[in-house]
Amino acid sequence: MRRAGAGILVARMACIADGDMHRFVSTHVQRLDTKGRVSVPAPFRAVLVRDGFEGLYCYPALDRPALDAGGNGLLAEIEALIARFPPYSEQREQFSLALYGTSETLKIDGEGRVVLTDALKSHAGIGSAVMFVGLGHKFRIWEPGRFRAELTEATEKVRAFKAQLATRTAAEHPHGARE
């Protein structure tokens, strides 16, 4: 397993090759088969391949009933976060435990499927279907009903935030004002 350095991460985040972004975008609903396997959406697998990560890095989201997943970009972000804290500090130990101790590297089979472990499925409340949701440098795996509720709440918050930004911008730059 190869891990990207900070310089490589920055280059990957800004890079667009052949018109395809190196980002996880969109949403995809997939069903688990009788053996508990689920197909990782082809666009997401393509990002992982470009990222140079063999498999799928996955852990229970810290603040949501979902799973965070990705490749080298996600690992680099986690490493940068943990590196902010002094070695052997309580915060560093806690982040390491929460982000590495509960993580799993899932093998993607020849047909693009992974097996979600019982612990991962239990955290996210996953039954027979999942929703893959792109978040740019990573993606989340949700139980579809929980995702719909989360999206509704997020949309309401974004609308309120947008209104606040518009009000703030109007106050800072009144129409007709000269600088």
MARSE-788656 format. One line per field, with one value per atom (N, C-alpha, C): residue number from 1; residue in one letter; atom name; x, y, z. Coordinates in pm, whole numbers. Example, Ala and Ser with C-alpha at 12.3 -4.5 7.8 and 13.67 -1.06 7.14 Angstrom:
<atoms>
resi = c(1/1/1/2/2/2)
resn = c(A/A/A/S/S/S)
name = c(N/CA/C/N/CA/C)
px = c(1319/1230/1320/1285/1367/1290)
py = c(-569/-450/-330/-225/-106/3)
pz = c(780/780/780/708/714/787)
</atoms>
This chain:
<atoms>
resi = c(1/1/1/2/2/2/3/3/3/4/4/4/5/5/5/6/6/6/7/7/7/8/8/8/9/9/9/10/10/10/11/11/11/12/12/12/13/13/13/14/14/14/15/15/15/16/16/16/17/17/17/18/18/18/19/19/19/20/20/20/21/21/21/22/22/22/23/23/23/24/24/24/25/25/25/26/26/26/27/27/27/28/28/28/29/29/29/30/30/30/31/31/31/32/32/32/33/33/33/34/34/34/35/35/35/36/36/36/37/37/37/38/38/38/39/39/39/40/40/40/41/41/41/42/42/42/43/43/43/44/44/44/45/45/45/46/46/46/47/47/47/48/48/48/49/49/49/50/50/50/51/51/51/52/52/52/53/53/53/54/54/54/55/55/55/56/56/56/57/57/57/58/58/58/59/59/59/60/60/60/61/61/61/62/62/62/63/63/63/64/64/64/65/65/65/66/66/66/67/67/67/68/68/68/69/69/69/70/70/70/71/71/71/72/72/72/73/73/73/74/74/74/75/75/75/76/76/76/77/77/77/78/78/78/79/79/79/80/80/80/81/81/81/82/82/82/83/83/83/84/84/84/85/85/85/86/86/86/87/87/87/88/88/88/89/89/89/90/90/90/91/91/91/92/92/92/93/93/93/94/94/94/95/95/95/96/96/96/97/97/97/98/98/98/99/99/99/100/100/100/101/101/101/102/102/102/103/103/103/104/104/104/105/105/105/106/106/106/107/107/107/108/108/108/109/109/109/110/110/110/111/111/111/112/112/112/113/113/113/114/114/114/115/115/115/116/116/116/117/117/117/118/118/118/119/119/119/120/120/120/121/121/121/122/122/122/123/123/123/124/124/124/125/125/125/126/126/126/127/127/127/128/128/128/129/129/129/130/130/130/131/131/131/132/132/132/133/133/133/134/134/134/135/135/135/136/136/136/137/137/137/138/138/138/139/139/139/140/140/140/141/141/141/142/142/142/143/143/143/144/144/144/145/145/145/146/146/146/147/147/147/148/148/148/149/149/149/150/150/150/151/151/151/152/152/152/153/153/153/154/154/154/155/155/155/156/156/156/157/157/157/158/158/158/159/159/159/160/160/160/161/161/161/162/162/162/163/163/163/164/164/164/165/165/165/166/166/166/167/167/167/168/168/168/169/169/169/170/170/170/171/171/171/172/172/172/173/173/173/174/174/174/175/175/175/176/176/176/177/177/177/178/178/178/179/179/179)
resn = c(M/M/M/R/R/R/R/R/R/A/A/A/G/G/G/A/A/A/G/G/G/I/I/I/L/L/L/V/V/V/A/A/A/R/R/R/M/M/M/A/A/A/C/C/C/I/I/I/A/A/A/D/D/D/G/G/G/D/D/D/M/M/M/H/H/H/R/R/R/F/F/F/V/V/V/S/S/S/T/T/T/H/H/H/V/V/V/Q/Q/Q/R/R/R/L/L/L/D/D/D/T/T/T/K/K/K/G/G/G/R/R/R/V/V/V/S/S/S/V/V/V/P/P/P/A/A/A/P/P/P/F/F/F/R/R/R/A/A/A/V/V/V/L/L/L/V/V/V/R/R/R/D/D/D/G/G/G/F/F/F/E/E/E/G/G/G/L/L/L/Y/Y/Y/C/C/C/Y/Y/Y/P/P/P/A/A/A/L/L/L/D/D/D/R/R/R/P/P/P/A/A/A/L/L/L/D/D/D/A/A/A/G/G/G/G/G/G/N/N/N/G/G/G/L/L/L/L/L/L/A/A/A/E/E/E/I/I/I/E/E/E/A/A/A/L/L/L/I/I/I/A/A/A/R/R/R/F/F/F/P/P/P/P/P/P/Y/Y/Y/S/S/S/E/E/E/Q/Q/Q/R/R/R/E/E/E/Q/Q/Q/F/F/F/S/S/S/L/L/L/A/A/A/L/L/L/Y/Y/Y/G/G/G/T/T/T/S/S/S/E/E/E/T/T/T/L/L/L/K/K/K/I/I/I/D/D/D/G/G/G/E/E/E/G/G/G/R/R/R/V/V/V/V/V/V/L/L/L/T/T/T/D/D/D/A/A/A/L/L/L/K/K/K/S/S/S/H/H/H/A/A/A/G/G/G/I/I/I/G/G/G/S/S/S/A/A/A/V/V/V/M/M/M/F/F/F/V/V/V/G/G/G/L/L/L/G/G/G/H/H/H/K/K/K/F/F/F/R/R/R/I/I/I/W/W/W/E/E/E/P/P/P/G/G/G/R/R/R/F/F/F/R/R/R/A/A/A/E/E/E/L/L/L/T/T/T/E/E/E/A/A/A/T/T/T/E/E/E/K/K/K/V/V/V/R/R/R/A/A/A/F/F/F/K/K/K/A/A/A/Q/Q/Q/L/L/L/A/A/A/T/T/T/R/R/R/T/T/T/A/A/A/A/A/A/E/E/E/H/H/H/P/P/P/H/H/H/G/G/G/A/A/A/R/R/R/E/E/E)
name = c(N/CA/C/N/CA/C/N/CA/C/N/CA/C/N/CA/C/N/CA/C/N/CA/C/N/CA/C/N/CA/C/N/CA/C/N/CA/C/N/CA/C/N/CA/C/N/CA/C/N/CA/C/N/CA/C/N/CA/C/N/CA/C/N/CA/C/N/CA/C/N/CA/C/N/CA/C/N/CA/C/N/CA/C/N/CA/C/N/CA/C/N/CA/C/N/CA/C/N/CA/C/N/CA/C/N/CA/C/N/CA/C/N/CA/C/N/CA/C/N/CA/C/N/CA/C/N/CA/C/N/CA/C/N/CA/C/N/CA/C/N/CA/C/N/CA/C/N/CA/C/N/CA/C/N/CA/C/N/CA/C/N/CA/C/N/CA/C/N/CA/C/N/CA/C/N/CA/C/N/CA/C/N/CA/C/N/CA/C/N/CA/C/N/CA/C/N/CA/C/N/CA/C/N/CA/C/N/CA/C/N/CA/C/N/CA/C/N/CA/C/N/CA/C/N/CA/C/N/CA/C/N/CA/C/N/CA/C/N/CA/C/N/CA/C/N/CA/C/N/CA/C/N/CA/C/N/CA/C/N/CA/C/N/CA/C/N/CA/C/N/CA/C/N/CA/C/N/CA/C/N/CA/C/N/CA/C/N/CA/C/N/CA/C/N/CA/C/N/CA/C/N/CA/C/N/CA/C/N/CA/C/N/CA/C/N/CA/C/N/CA/C/N/CA/C/N/CA/C/N/CA/C/N/CA/C/N/CA/C/N/CA/C/N/CA/C/N/CA/C/N/CA/C/N/CA/C/N/CA/C/N/CA/C/N/CA/C/N/CA/C/N/CA/C/N/CA/C/N/CA/C/N/CA/C/N/CA/C/N/CA/C/N/CA/C/N/CA/C/N/CA/C/N/CA/C/N/CA/C/N/CA/C/N/CA/C/N/CA/C/N/CA/C/N/CA/C/N/CA/C/N/CA/C/N/CA/C/N/CA/C/N/CA/C/N/CA/C/N/CA/C/N/CA/C/N/CA/C/N/CA/C/N/CA/C/N/CA/C/N/CA/C/N/CA/C/N/CA/C/N/CA/C/N/CA/C/N/CA/C/N/CA/C/N/CA/C/N/CA/C/N/CA/C/N/CA/C/N/CA/C/N/CA/C/N/CA/C/N/CA/C/N/CA/C/N/CA/C/N/CA/C/N/CA/C/N/CA/C/N/CA/C/N/CA/C/N/CA/C/N/CA/C/N/CA/C/N/CA/C/N/CA/C/N/CA/C/N/CA/C/N/CA/C/N/CA/C/N/CA/C/N/CA/C/N/CA/C/N/CA/C/N/CA/C/N/CA/C/N/CA/C/N/CA/C/N/CA/C/N/CA/C/N/CA/C/N/CA/C/N/CA/C/N/CA/C)
px = c(85/0/89/68/148/71/139/74/131/43/84/139/243/295/210/233/153/162/281/298/219/219/143/-6/-48/-190/-235/-155/-191/-199/-103/-104/-228/-264/-382/-509/-515/-636/-657/-551/-564/-565/-534/-512/-642/-652/-760/-692/-717/-652/-756/-734/-824/-970/-992/-1129/-1196/-1132/-1190/-1128/-1212/-1161/-1116/-1018/-969/-1045/-1175/-1261/-1374/-1421/-1540/-1660/-1743/-1860/-1983/-2099/-2228/-2272/-2388/-2441/-2479/-2465/-2497/-2559/-2672/-2735/-2697/-2654/-2617/-2679/-2712/-2767/-2657/-2665/-2574/-2627/-2535/-2580/-2596/-2633/-2660/-2536/-2418/-2293/-2244/-2325/-2288/-2192/-2176/-2086/-2164/-2094/-2155/-2056/-2107/-2023/-1990/-1862/-1818/-1845/-1913/-1944/-1818/-1831/-1717/-1645/-1716/-1643/-1559/-1605/-1529/-1407/-1425/-1310/-1205/-1250/-1155/-1072/-1134/-1060/-958/-997/-904/-786/-811/-702/-607/-662/-577/-499/-558/-497/-383/-380/-276/-301/-424/-456/-515/-461/-513/-609/-736/-837/-918/-981/-1067/-1042/-997/-975/-1108/-1153/-1289/-1290/-1365/-1381/-1515/-1566/-1692/-1673/-1760/-1753/-1764/-1687/-1682/-1809/-1878/-1990/-2120/-2124/-2243/-2262/-2385/-2408/-2380/-2255/-2212/-2068/-2015/-1877/-1800/-1681/-1592/-1502/-1478/-1398/-1319/-1210/-1128/-998/-899/-769/-658/-552/-436/-468/-557/-594/-652/-740/-800/-694/-608/-501/-409/-375/-289/-357/-487/-560/-559/-580/-578/-440/-337/-200/-166/-211/-186/-259/-382/-458/-386/-347/-282/-146/-75/58/51/-66/-80/-57/-75/-64/75/127/260/260/374/383/350/280/241/140/87/-15/-146/-231/-361/-445/-445/-524/-476/-344/-289/-328/-319/-355/-503/-587/-731/-768/-712/-739/-686/-567/-511/-600/-646/-733/-864/-926/-1055/-1044/-935/-925/-849/-753/-680/-730/-764/-802/-933/-1021/-1150/-1154/-1042/-1036/-1014/-1056/-1031/-991/-901/-868/-941/-1041/-1124/-1067/-1065/-1015/-1128/-1095/-1191/-1166/-1268/-1250/-1249/-1229/-1219/-1344/-1456/-1581/-1617/-1522/-1542/-1622/-1631/-1711/-1622/-1680/-1616/-1715/-1662/-1747/-1736/-1849/-1852/-1863/-1777/-1779/-1904/-1936/-2052/-2038/-1916/-1895/-1923/-1877/-1902/-2052/-2115/-2259/-2340/-2302/-2374/-2365/-2247/-2231/-2322/-2332/-2408/-2553/-2591/-2729/-2761/-2662/-2678/-2746/-2847/-2918/-2892/-2987/-2977/-2927/-2917/-2873/-2786/-2703/-2618/-2623/-2590/-2578/-2433/-2364/-2229/-2243/-2182/-2197/-2059/-2029/-1901/-1887/-1769/-1739/-1606/-1570/-1445/-1328/-1255/-1136/-1168/-1293/-1337/-1483/-1539/-1683/-1738/-1870/-1938/-2029/-2042/-2134/-2244/-2367/-2483/-2587/-2670/-2797/-2883/-2950/-3019/-3117/-3196/-3291/-3221/-3114/-3037/-2973/-2928/-2868/-2972/-3091/-3195/-3224/-3230/-3254/-3137/-3015/-2896/-2892/-2927/-2926/-3030/-3146/-3250/-3200/-3141/-3087/-2973/-2882/-2769/-2818/-2917/-2971/-3031/-3105/-3163/-3053/-2949/-2838/-2764/-2743/-2673/-2757/-2888/-2974/-2965/-2966/-2954/-2817/-2714/-2579/-2567/-2626/-2624/-2693/-2804/-2875/-2789/-2719/-2630/-2517/-2460/-2353/-2403/-2522/-2579/-2601/-2651/-2674/-2542/-2442/-2311/-2245/-2253/-2194/-2262/-2395/-2468/-2429/-2408/-2370/-2228/-2140/-2000/-1983/-2069/-2058/-2194/-2240/-2372/-2369/-2483/-2495/-2470/-2394/-2367/-2254/-2202/-2091/-1964/-1886/-1758/-1645/-1544/-1429/-1320)
py = c(-116/0/123/210/331/448/536/653/777/869/991/1092/1165/1275/1398/1501/1623/1688/1691/1752/1678/1547/1467/1492/1503/1528/1660/1765/1894/1884/1816/1800/1723/1619/1540/1622/1704/1781/1884/1935/2037/1980/1854/1794/1751/1784/1731/1668/1540/1469/1416/1438/1389/1427/1542/1587/1521/1423/1356/1412/1445/1496/1379/1405/1307/1322/1321/1344/1243/1214/1131/1226/1212/1298/1214/1268/1209/1110/1051/949/827/712/584/492/434/335/197/111/-27/-122/-240/-344/-440/-490/-595/-727/-814/-945/-1039/-1163/-1258/-1290/-1265/-1288/-1162/-1055/-931/-843/-872/-791/-677/-568/-453/-403/-364/-313/-166/-134/5/67/183/244/261/232/239/374/489/616/627/570/573/481/364/274/341/416/484/586/658/755/682/570/492/443/398/351/466/582/699/742/721/757/660/544/446/362/361/284/150/43/-91/-128/-126/-157/-34/-38/70/88/207/240/287/228/254/252/347/349/414/386/448/600/677/823/861/961/999/1070/1139/1222/1194/1083/1048/896/850/705/660/670/639/592/554/509/607/646/726/630/659/569/649/590/654/580/653/596/679/703/775/918/984/1122/1129/1034/1030/997/901/867/986/1061/1178/1283/1302/1398/1355/1227/1176/1194/1161/1174/1320/1412/1555/1601/1555/1590/1541/1416/1358/1423/1461/1522/1661/1722/1853/1845/1726/1710/1657/1697/1649/1497/1433/1288/1254/1147/1094/1180/1284/1365/1287/1325/1258/1275/1396/1420/1333/1324/1242/1096/1049/909/885/979/961/964/1058/1061/935/891/770/649/639/528/533/652/664/646/695/691/571/522/403/275/285/166/103/183/130/111/137/132/-8/-24/-150/-119/-199/-188/-303/-268/-368/-400/-526/-570/-557/-498/-488/-608/-692/-812/-776/-874/-854/-796/-806/-750/-617/-560/-428/-428/-544/-554/-559/-513/-526/-592/-649/-704/-609/-550/-465/-554/-532/-616/-586/-677/-657/-531/-502/-383/-256/-251/-134/-120/-230/-226/-185/-234/-201/-52/6/149/233/197/276/232/125/76/21/-37/-87/-223/-235/-361/-417/-399/-461/-367/-237/-141/-34/28/137/251/370/488/533/537/590/739/825/969/1033/1090/1155/1282/1299/1420/1481/1458/1514/1421/1443/1362/1227/1209/1083/1064/952/934/871/880/819/709/609/498/507/522/542/434/415/347/452/419/521/611/556/638/739/696/788/898/863/965/1069/1026/1122/1221/1172/1260/1356/1307/1391/1497/1459/1553/1664/1629/1729/1829/1781/1870/1956/1896/1971/2079/2048/2145/2264/2239/2348/2436/2376/2453/2534/2475/2547/2666/2649/2761/2876/2842/2945/3013/2936/2990/3080/3039/3119/3253/3252/3376/3466/3409/3488/3550/3473/3526/3640/3625/3731/3858/3844/3960/4026/3947/3999/4068/4009/4067/4199/4204/4328/4438/4404/4503/4554/4467/4506/4584/4559/4624/4678/4786/4842/4890/4875/4918/5067/5106/5246/5303/5227/5277/5284/5388/5401/5376/5317/5287/5389)
pz = c(0/0/0/-97/-111/-54/17/73/6/-24/-93/6/-34/46/25/106/99/-38/-98/-230/-336/-330/-425/-406/-279/-251/-313/-295/-351/-503/-563/-708/-753/-681/-716/-703/-598/-573/-684/-742/-844/-985/-1000/-1131/-1197/-1324/-1407/-1527/-1549/-1660/-1755/-1883/-1987/-1962/-1899/-1875/-1756/-1694/-1578/-1452/-1357/-1231/-1144/-1064/-968/-837/-843/-729/-728/-608/-592/-598/-700/-714/-745/-715/-746/-637/-659/-568/-650/-587/-653/-548/-582/-495/-546/-454/-489/-386/-433/-345/-305/-183/-139/-193/-235/-281/-162/-187/-79/4/-51/23/94/88/155/76/-51/-135/-199/-221/-289/-392/-506/-614/-590/-587/-577/-714/-719/-849/-936/-1064/-1156/-1151/-1146/-1138/-1010/-901/-777/-787/-847/-867/-955/-1056/-1145/-1068/-975/-893/-807/-748/-665/-747/-869/-956/-987/-1026/-1054/-931/-814/-687/-651/-714/-687/-563/-515/-394/-434/-379/-407/-296/-326/-226/-192/-77/-30/118/156/296/352/461/511/664/722/868/903/1025/1067/1078/1013/1024/1171/1211/1352/1398/1307/1349/1273/1203/1125/1128/1110/1099/955/917/780/785/669/658/570/612/529/453/326/244/140/96/-6/-25/-72/-101/-40/-119/-69/-29/-100/-65/75/108/241/346/316/411/437/333/349/436/419/502/649/674/811/872/797/847/878/792/817/942/961/1081/1207/1207/1325/1350/1245/1260/1325/1329/1394/1544/1600/1745/1780/1896/1936/1954/1920/1943/2089/2108/2239/2314/2250/2317/2321/2413/2428/2300/2243/2122/2006/1991/1883/1900/2023/2051/2023/2062/2042/1894/1819/1675/1607/1645/1586/1614/1737/1774/1695/1689/1622/1471/1410/1264/1210/1282/1236/1303/1431/1507/1463/1402/1358/1206/1140/994/942/819/749/606/552/410/342/264/198/61/27/-103/-206/-319/-429/-520/-539/-622/-771/-854/-999/-1062/-994/-1046/-981/-904/-845/-716/-650/-528/-404/-292/-162/-67/39/145/264/301/419/542/640/760/842/932/1019/1103/1152/1234/1154/1029/945/915/877/846/969/1085/1207/1239/1226/1253/1164/1037/940/928/996/986/848/783/646/647/561/544/406/315/182/73/103/1/65/-17/29/-72/-25/-110/-100/-216/-224/-256/-175/-189/-200/-315/-337/-257/-195/-117/-162/-286/-338/-315/-207/-178/-116/-74/-15/-51/-9/-24/101/115/229/178/260/233/339/293/379/358/457/439/369/258/177/253/343/419/509/572/657/573/452/366/326/290/250/363/487/601/620/607/620/511/388/277/297/347/375/477/585/689/634/558/501/405/323/229/301/408/487/546/599/658/552/435/328/281/270/230/331/460/564/556/536/526/403/293/170/194/264/294/382/480/565/483/391/306/219/164/80/161/281/368/404/439/476/357/240/119/85/96/67/166/292/393/368/323/301/170/73/-57/-100/-36/-73/-218/-283/-423/-435/-533/-559/-474/-380/-297/-380/-357/-427/-329/-385/-299/-318)
</atoms>
